């Protein structure tokens, strides 16, 4: 039986081995976005995350993309811009994961490959 809290320590240790702080931010934003998209909670965040609906059917429309609001660069760190940009930059197979554990596994693997 695993020791209580060991999963959190393993996750923290694997995140600590990521080379850049940017990868950790990407991980946290993507994880939060996945939770908002699958559970619609917290409500105040789910209202900021809008799914992009292309005007015509595209092959890429199978993998959900989010609307990225056009704003000035000094506001690019806002949640309503950072989350869709981060989410849309992920490969389609990761965005399509419904289970949070599977999503985290694929996300970490993707980020490790980038470093």
Secondary structure, DSSP 8 states (H G I E B T S, - for coil): ---TTHHHHHHHHHHHTSS-HHHHHHHHHHHHHHHHHHH--SHHHHTT--B---SS--GGGGS--B------GGGTTSHHHHHHHHHHTS-HHHHT--SHHHHHHHHHHHHHHH-
